[in-house]
Amino acid sequence: MDFGLNLTQEQKLVMTQEMQLSVKLLQMSSFELQEYVEKEIQENPVLDVKESNVNEIEKDKLDYKEIIKNLDFDNYSHHSYEKNDDNEVSPFNFISEKKSLKEYLKDQIRDLDENDYVKAICLYIAENIDTKGYLVLENREIEEELKISEELTAHCVNVIQDLEPYGIGARNLAECLKIQIRQKGMDDENIFIIIDKYLEMIAENKYNIIAKELNIDVKQAQEYGDLIKTLDPKPSRGFYTGEDVRYITPDAYIKKIDNEYYIIMNDDLAPRLTINAMYKDIINKENDKDAVSYVKEKLNSALFLIKSIQHRKSTIYRVIEKILELQRDYFDYGESYLKPMTLKEIADSMQMHESTISRAIRDKYIYTSRGTIKIKDLFTTGILRGFNGENVSALIIKNNIKEMIDEEDREKPLSDQKICDLINEQGMNISRRTVAKYREEMGIKSSKGRKRF
């Protein structure tokens, strides 16, 4: 056995903690960034939030006066809103507190023409309704928990199920739908049978089977199905159920002024950070080595965080700038002018790695004249156009498919092959399998599922 020392040279990519943090910050959404920065402010005593003074505010006003006066959107962020007696009254002064589903039910229970004992039981039942509006307890469980009779339990459950929104207090989907049917004053036995046995067939448009088994006309079976589809499977819809809503905050605003587009980064995504001057003095004056070492560590961490946030902002700006350059027609004329665009194309043009671009657009939004857009939605693959060799965005193909289906004869819906042929006649090279894929992505049923009798 031969032992010896060999000298070899190889390249390795080692990601330091700082590099990992920079990558982590880049891929964070605006909401995640806010949470992370707030957590760091609490944990790192060196970090301070920089408050804008009056002079800085006035300077910003002068710098951006020409842009801001042309903006047609409002920024109601708490960081930048200023009270002005000359302005119109803010609409936020009139927003009332959200009323939850349970509060709405309790208000109705208090107004019932029932004794206080029944109302108390009904309030207990209301507390056991979940976020979808369904009752999570069976009658037997209510009887055992409250030590009440079977008749009283059934009465109280019926009282709850008579409340608005209709369908509330059901134990399952079928019961929810049947409650709504009864509230409409219908007592047709066939519709209750369909709800109990044939809901899946309604979803699949198999009205001929339903008609045969119930010995009714196919068109009548379809009318029953149409009625059932108007019912709400989730009666709590439209009410605040206690679940927090995360509002979308755009990372940048794009505004067209005098035929030029301007990118305005949203500086309110995170507090403006600075270094607490007191800790700088500690490094210069403190004799305790441990204290100095601790402050230096926190200071380095704070400085790198500030630098990483700035790097995140500049990277996102550059990516949006490049997208704006490639998709100028989209921003000018709309969705039908969206060009095929891939991560690789942007990465190569910016001399960056695809993974960097992917992180930069992850859960990022931009506000435009067409509303708030997810940046990722602007990236689409292309399909080769047969006549002149130009690439067409998959989004345009999808819109084309949707328009054809919207305008088709419902009694003779277009098959995927027919749609494929029609699109290819327009000069686009597309297969039937691709049509089926795009149709399913848009949540559109097959021709069999769209057929009307």
N, C-alpha and C positions, 0 to 999 in steps of 0.2 A: 504493500500500500504506500502510495507516494504522497507525502504531505509537503505543502509548500505555500508560499504567499503569492497571490496574483493581484496585480493592480488593474482594475477595470474602471472605465468611465461610462456613466450612463446619466440620462436626463430623467428627472422626476419632478412632477408638479406637486408642491406642498402648499396647501391652503392654510394660511395663518388664521388666527381667530378674527383678526381685523378684516381679512378678505372674506371670510365666511359671513361676517356681519354685514359687509357692504352688499354681498349677493342677496342676503336675507332681506335687507331693507328695500332693495330694488324690486323684488317680486311681491312686496306687501301691497295690499290694496290701501286706499286712503283711510279706511276705517281701522285696519290693522296697524297702520303707521301711527295714527293718533293714539291708539291704545298703548303701543310700544313706547312712544316718546313720553307719555304721561307716567308710565311705569318707571322709566329711567330717571325722570325728574324727581320722583319720590325716593328712588334708591341711591342716586348719586348726588351728594350734597354740593358738589362743585358746579352742577348745572343750575342755571337760573333762566327764568323766562324774561325775555326782553320786552318791555312795554314801550310801545311807540309814543313818543312825545308829540306835542302839538306841532313843533317845527317840522318833524319828519312827516307827519300827516299832510301838512301844507305843501311840503316839497313833493310828496308823491302825487298830490292833486295837480301840481303844475306839470310834472313830468308826464303824466298820463291823461292830461286834460283833453287832448285832441282825440284820444282813443275812447275814453270813458263816455264822453258826451254822445258818441255814436252808438253805444251799446244798447240793444233792445231787450236785455235781460237784467234782472235785479239780483244783487248778491246780498242776502239777508243774514250773512254770517255774523255771529256775535262779535267777531274780532274787528269788523270793519264798519258796522252800522253806527251812524251818528244821528242823534235826535236833532231835528231842525223844525222849529215852529212853523216855518213857511211851507214845509212839505205836506203832502196829503197824509191823512191819518193812516197808520199802518194797518193792513188787513189782519195782522196777527193779534191786534187788540180784541178782535171779535171771535177768535177761535175758542170754543168752550172745551172743557175737559171731556176726554173720551168716555162715553158710557159703555160699560162692559155688558156682555150678554146676560150675566147673572144679575146685574143691577136692573137691567130692563125687565127681566122676569120677576124680580122681587117687587118692583113697582106695580106690576100687574097683579101679583098675589095680594098685595096690601089693599087693592081696590076690589077684591072679590067679594061677592055676597055670600060669604061663608063665615062660620064662627072662628074665633081665634085659635082653637085647637087644630082645626083643619088647616088653617093658614100656616101654623107652625110646622106641621108635617110637610106641607107643600114647600116651605122655605128650605127644609132639610133636603127634600128631593132635588130642588133647584141647585143646591150646593154640590150635588153628585152628578151634574151634567158636565160632560167633557167639552173640550174646545171645538169639537165638530157639532155639538148640539145634541149628542146622544146620551141617554141615561145609562150609567155604568152599573146600576144595581138592579137585580131582579126583584120582583114583588116579595118573594119569600125572604130575601135578605133584609128588606125594609121592615117587614113584619117582625122578624127576630130582633133587629137592632132597636126598634122603637117600642116593641111589645104591644103591637096593635093588631086588630083583627084583619082577616083577609079582605073583608068587604070594604073596610075603611081605607086600606092600602090601595085597592083597585080604584076606589073613588078619587083619591088624591092624585094617583098617577094619571087618571083620565082628565082631572082638572088641569094638570100641568100640560098634557098633550093638547088641550084646547086653547092654550095660550099662543100668542104670536112670538116669534115667527112660526108659521105652520110647519109641522114636522118635528118640532122640538120635543124632547123626552122619549124619542123612539129608542129601541134597543138595537135595531139593525136597519139596513137600507130599505128592505121590503116594508117594514113597519112604518118607516119615515115617509115613504111614498104613499102608502095607504092612508095615513093620517091626512096628508095633503089632498088626496082624492076626496076623502069624506068632507073636508072643509069646503071643497068646491060644490058640495051637495050632490055628488054622484053616487049611485048605488048599483051600477052595472056590474053584475057578477063576473063577466068576462075580463074586465080590466084588473080585478083583484086576482083572478087566476093567472093572468099574464105576469103580474108583478111577482107572484109567488113562484112561478115555474119557468117563465120564459124571458127573463131579463137579459140573459146572455145572448139569446137568439135575436132580441131587438137590437143589441149592439152590433150583431153580425148581419142585420137586415134580412133575416130568414123568416119573412112574413108568410111565405107560402106554407111552411111547415106549421106555423102557429095557426093559420087559417084552417088547415086540414084537420088539426087535432081538436080545434074548438068548433069545427063545422060552421065557420063563418066565411064571408067574402075576404079575399086578400086585401082589397082596398080598405075594408073595415079594420082588419088587423093592423094595417099600416097607420090608420087614424088613431088607434089605441096607442101605438108606438110613439107617434108624434106627440100625443098628449103627455105620455110618461116622460118624454125627453124635455118637456117644459118644466118639470118638477125639479126641486132643488135637493140633491142628495146630501147637502151639507147645510142644514138650516141655520147654522151660526154665521154663515157668510155675510159679511158687511158689518159685523159687530166686533168690537175690541174684545179679544179673548184672553188678554194678559200676556200674549206673546209679543216680544219686542220686534219692531220693524226697523231694519237697517236701511236708512235712506242712502241713495246713491249720491256721492259727492264727486263731481268732475275734477280730474287732475289738471285740466286746462280748458280754457275757453278759446274758441276760434271765431273770429269776427272779420267780416269782409268790409273794408272801408276804401272807397275810391278805387274799386277793382283790385285791391290788394288784400291778402289775408294776413291777419295778425294772430300770433299765438300768445295768449296771456296765461301764464302758469298760476294756478290757484295757491297762493301763499298761505291761505288759512287752513291748509290740511293739517298742519302741526304748529305748535307754538314756536315763536322765534327764540332760539336758544342762544345763551351767552354764558360766559364763565364768571362765576362769583369772584370779585376782586379780592375779597378777604382771604381766599385760599391761595392766591398768588403770593400774598405777603407771608403766609405761613412757610412757604418753601424758602423764602429769603431770610426769615428771622428765626424760625423754630430750630432749636438745637436737638430736639428729640428725633433720632434717625427713623424710628418706626413711624412717627407721625408724618414726617416728610415723605417717607416711602409710600405711605397710604395715600397722601394727598397727590403725589406724582402719578400713582396708578389711576386714581379717579380722574385726574386732570387729563391724562392721555386718553382715557376712555371717553371722556366728554368731548375732547377735541376731535377724536375720530368719528364720533356720532354726528357732530355738526358737519364735518367734512363729507360723511357718507350721505347725509340727507341732501346736501348740495349736489353731490355726484348723481344721486337718484334723480333729482330735479332736472339737471342738465342732460342726462341720458334720455329721459322721457321726452324732453323738449326736442332733442335732435331726431328722435324716432318720429315724433309727430310732424316735424318739419319735413322729413323725407317722405312720409305718407302724403302730406299735403302737396308736395311736389309731384308725386306720381298719380294722385287721385284728384287732381284739380277739377276735372270734368264732373266727378261725382259731387264735389262740394258746390259746383256751379249749377248743375242741372238735375241732380238727383240720383236715386238708386239704380236706374236703368243704365247709367253711365259708369257704374263701378267696374273697374278693370281687374283682371286676375292679378293677384299679388301674394307672394309667399314670404315666409320668414327669411328664407335663403336669399331671395332677391334684395330685401332690405339690408340683411346682414352683409352681403357682399358689397353693396354700394356704400355702406358706412364703415367697411373694414372691421366689422365686429363678428363675434361668434353668434350663431343662431340661438344658442341658449340664452345669451344676453338679451337679444331682442325679445325672445319669448318671455323672459322674466319682466322686461320693461313694459310689456303690454298686458301682463296678467292682471285681470280684475281692474283695469284702468279705463276711465271714461273721459270723453271730451264733450263739451257743450257746444253745439253748433246752431245755426239758424233752423236746422231740421230737428232739433231736440237733442237730448242726451244720447250719445252713441257709445257703445262698447267698442274700444279700439280693435279688439280681436275680430269683431264682425266684419271689419274692412278687409281682412285677409281671406281671400277665396282662391280656390284652384281654378284653372282655366280648361275649357273644352275647345278643341281645335275646330275652327270654322272651315268648312270644306271648300267654299268658293274662292276665298282670297287668302286663306291661311292665317287669319287673325285669331287671337284667342278671345274667348268670350267667358265672362265670369259665371261661375256655377249659380250665383244668386240670380242672374238674369234668366238662366235656364229655368230655375225654380219658379220665378215670377211668371214665365211663359207657360209653364205647366199649370200653375194655379189659375191663370186667366182662361185657359182652355177648359179646365174643369168647371169653373164658375159659369161659363157660357154654354156648356154642353146640354143636350137634351136629357133630362133626368130619367126619361123612360128608356133611353138608349145611351147610357153613359159611355164615354170613350175608354177603350181598353188601353193598357200601357203600350202595346204595339202600335195602336193607331196614333197615340200622342207622339210616340217616337217617330213615326213616319211624317207627321205634320211638322215636327221640329226640324227634321232632316231636310224637308222641302224648303225651309228657310235658310238652308246652307250650313247647318250645324251638324257636326259628326257626333252623334250620340246613340247609345244602344238602348234597347228595351229595359235591360237590367238597371241601367243608370236612371231611367225614368222612374222605375219602381222604387229605387233607393231614395231619390229626391222626394217622391210622393210620400213615402213613409216618414221621412225626416220632417215633412211639413204636417204630419198627422192627418193626412187625407186617406180615406179608405180606398180599396180597390173598386173597380167598376161594379163588381157584384154587390159590394157594400153600399154603393151610392145609388143603386137602381131604385127607381120609384115606380109604383104600380098605378 
